[in-house]
Amino acid sequence: MLQLIHPGQATENPMQSLLARGTAGETISLKFELQSDVRIDELCMSVEPSHAYQGVQSSRANPGIELFVVKKWQAAGVGVYQAAPMEVEELLLKDDRINLTDSYRKEIRSWKEILNPRYFYQAPEIPTHENVRTTLEPNRSKSFFARVKIPQKMVPGQDTFQIICQSNSEIQLTIPVRIEIGAFKLLQPPQNFFIWFKGRLDPQYPQHLLNESDFRLQLQDIYDHGFNCVSLTETDTKFAQTAIEIAEEIGFARIVLTPPFPELSKLRFQKAQPIIYLSDELDMHLEFPGNENPQQLIQYHQINYTRAEAVPNALTLVSLLNHTFIKRFQDDKDIAHGPDIYALYLNRNREFFQFTDQVSNSNSSKLFYYWQCYMEKPSLNRVLAGAYLWKSGAAGISPYCYQHMPTYPNSPFNDFDEWEPDFHEGGIKRPFKDHMTTYPAKAGVIPTLQWEALRDGITDFKYWFTLHSWIEKGLTSENNDAVQLASTARERSNAILARINLTGITINSETELEPYDTVKPHEYDEFRDQLRSDIEALANLLMS
């Protein structure tokens, strides 16, 4: 017998259906497990409208549900560096049994390249069918993931779909999916949701080379996951302009340009605001300079600052390992040339973000924080992109990164080979894990649980922002019932935030997946459900 199980739930209490709650324009994540008492060699899962909608012409824009099977495989720990092997759930695939075979293509364009040819990465092919196919072993549960996208024009109410599980053309299980669509809109917050993107159009840089179709596809994927800011790394002015136009067409509000720069004065921005990246973890390079000249690094930062001044409407950005280094940018007799935005490495600055309000009042620069989002820790990505950001008061996030491909001949699908052999953080010589929050595929992208969790976190933040907008309206209302409801909603939201400890969060552990041992993964959904209920109650009362 095939059973539906909620993650962490006892198998003797199988679920009967799945429930998704959201509002128009929202994408919802549903993770669930299946278990069979006998082996199923070929399980096929598909999505169908419920019988109530079959053959019915409806004015409702039915939501889309995309199914994946979650691939469990060996990772080199779940931290930043390579560590002892661990079996983890990560990849979202249509078939978890396929071989993810990749390779490199060697190319020699001239006699000068005979001894130093270029190697172009060849991503694996993945199935294009919509249905999920897999094998179930007896009495061993397997995880699945449903991505539920509610259209912008979806009217409030309910919709139902079914997930059909078949084997040998016989239906083994039908899973009803009920979708509750709220009668409110999520507001767009002013915070910056920025992620580092390494893809390039310029064939001079084969490590991160993408054709224009895949370049556009990956940027669209980033935008669809809630990010409004992305980095572009082109050094050639023509390729940079093309990349900017693609990013603007997709809808990014801000674009970060990284050194070495193209000709900045020749670039044209029609919609997005440019952000010029002045220096990368300058404090680390000055503390552990190696063969680098510290004064040259400082001068390079200062030169980049001058270059940025020539770009209309541009902001400036630096990343730092430690907040204490900020004072050197504020000292006119030292580095000076302070940026508009400081992005701080969160793992070393957790205590600092307790005092974001005080810092903001004494410093005109905005504060972002970043972490390595490629770690196989969905709950960590979700909380850092959502509730933690809200509680900290920071102006944005800048996690690293979407995909940072390893150097030839290494594979992004092998955590145990080299990534960037010559790249080290400070004095730490341990090899890094592959920096892959998503994975490459021919004409596509392989998503992961941690990637979908970033979207969930950004959506969580929109719920916090929307709720507190309604709370402010309620508290300033002349309606006593609204004032009382807003006060109660604020108490409930504060109770949730009390469980999000800014300093006691576990980030870089090599064995622990969860950021808090006092918050279970399913509770983040429960937190959002509470925010949603309070938004709906306040909106109904204040709009009636």
Salt bridges, closest charged atoms under 4 A:
GLU26 OE2 - ARG528 NH1 2.96
ASP41 OD1 - ARG39 NE 2.39
GLU42 OE1 - ARG97 NH1 2.85
GLU66 OE2 - LYS94 NZ 3.73
GLU66 OE1 - ARG147 NH1 3.22
GLU89 OE1 - LYS31 NZ 2.64
ASP95 OD1 - ARG97 NE 2.92
ASP96 OD2 - LYS142 NZ 2.87
GLU107 OE1 - ARG105 NH1 2.56
GLU107 OE2 - ARG109 NE 2.33
GLU113 OE2 - ARG118 NE 3.42
GLU125 OE2 - LYS442 NZ 3.73
GLU137 OE2 - ARG39 NH1 2.41
ASP159 OD2 - ARG60 NE 3.57
GLU180 OE1 - ARG21 NE 3.21
GLU180 OE2 - ARG178 NH2 3.00
GLU212 OE2 - ARG216 NH2 3.98
ASP221 OD1 - HIS225 ND1 3.35
GLU249 OE2 - ARG216 NH1 3.17
GLU263 OE1 - LYS266 NZ 3.27
GLU292 OE1 - HIS285 ND1 3.55
ASP334 OD2 - ARG328 NE 2.65
GLU376 OE1 - LYS433 NZ 2.59
ASP415 OD2 - LYS433 NZ 3.63
GLU420 OE2 - HIS404 NE2 2.81
GLU425 OE2 - ARG348 NH2 2.97
GLU452 OE2 - ARG147 NH2 2.72
GLU452 OE2 - HIS225 NE2 2.98
GLU452 OE1 - ARG455 NH2 2.80
ASP456 OD1 - ARG528 NH2 3.95
ASP460 OD2 - ARG382 NE 2.70
ASP460 OD1 - ARG528 NE 2.71
GLU510 OE2 - ARG430 NH1 2.68
GLU523 OE2 - ARG499 NH1 2.82
ASP525 OD1 - ARG382 NH1 2.89
GLU526 OE2 - HIS522 ND1 2.88
ASP529 OD2 - ARG21 NH1 3.35
ASP529 OD1 - ARG532 NH1 2.48
ASP534 OD1 - ARG492 NH2 2.67
